[in-house]
Amino acid sequence: MTVTDPAAQKPRVVSGAQPSADSLHLGNYIGAVRNWVQMQDDYETVYFIPDLHAVTVDYRPEELAHRTRVTAAQYIAAGIDPEKSTLFVQSHVPEHAQLAWALNCITGFGEASRMTQFKDKTQRYGNDAATVGLFAYPTLMAADILLYQAGLVPVGEDQRQHLELTRTLAQRFNHRFGETFVVPEGMIVKETAKIYDLQNPTAKMSKSAESPNGLIQLLDDPKVTAKKIKSAVTDAGTEIRFDRENKPGISNLLTIHSTLSGRTIPQLEADYEGRMYGHLKVDLAELVTSFITPLRDRTNELLADPAELDRILAHGAKRAREIASVTFKDAFEKMGFLPLAGGF
Ligand code: TYM
């Protein structure tokens, strides 16, 4: 099977980042959003804000709409062009939840129980707080991808298992009901697939970080960011060298530097030969703040005009539905549901 929808000119790409915090963080940017921006010219790109996913854990209703707009504004500020990419909010396209239901019905209970993110979150929030929604989260993610017949899904390392499940479900559906879905490939860029916490450089950078000092939020005050980088945990020894095993702190700082400066890791190792950890931190603080300051300004500019942002998202939802409704109708007909005479 080809990775393209027969109707599409270029292979299609789908991805999204949850609006579950007041800002995306540097791990989201380096591991995902940055790649999305670069893919816009060579692929047909579909980027969305998975707000249905954000309600699978405890959240505050009064914050959700704002966080959804913030995430959209951050995508655009980072370089997602709503003219080039289809940019929309997941809950505006009802086919996501509808197809997820169908996928729930071909997913084994044991299979869903093996998802490590579910197990981690259940441990963190406690069994009673874990909802059926959290359990079914990966099938909703599969629906997000399969509805668009995506060939490629650019994500960070932590989504690998969910993508594997998506592929399995696509194959299972196709086998049981007839060829319907493109079986997608993950695009996980090895070097940047996992950015680590600055205070605990063996854990991934995450919005649920133990200490806020380990997390760089893209909307943080740049002064705060500089301070966090300067107080990042480093390793024993003095040599600035990439060694994930023995020097996780320095390796993480080198990865972030390399991504934002465009210099390769060997170049950086040569640049910093004979210099101290402190030199690297000072330079990196400067590099990160000069990257996030314009991004933050642009995000705030976009947020100052929520009506325009909502208009962009409504336009995106319309385009998304044009694709999603075709796949959805095909999938439901193949499953044997009675078509609605005359349509809606
Ligand atoms: P989310 O919102 O947790 O993260 C968004 C993207 O950022 C990546 N990421 C990281 N990459 C490198 N280092 C890190 N420390 C780091 N933290 C996060 C994630 O891998 C992800 O690519 N389930 C998804 C959202 C989703 C989705 C989808 C993605 C819903 N439906 C369909 C792709 C396709 C999630 O929770 O990502």
Boltz pocket constraint, residues with backbone or C-beta under 6 A from the ligand:
constraints:
  - pocket:
      binder: B
      contacts: [[A, 14], [A, 15], [A, 16], [A, 17], [A, 18], [A, 19], [A, 27], [A, 28], [A, 29], [A, 30], [A, 31], [A, 32], [A, 33], [A, 50], [A, 53], [A, 140], [A, 141], [A, 144], [A, 145], [A, 153], [A, 154], [A, 155], [A, 156], [A, 157], [A, 158], [A, 159], [A, 192], [A, 193], [A, 194], [A, 195], [A, 196], [A, 204], [A, 205], [A, 206]]
      max_distance: 6.0
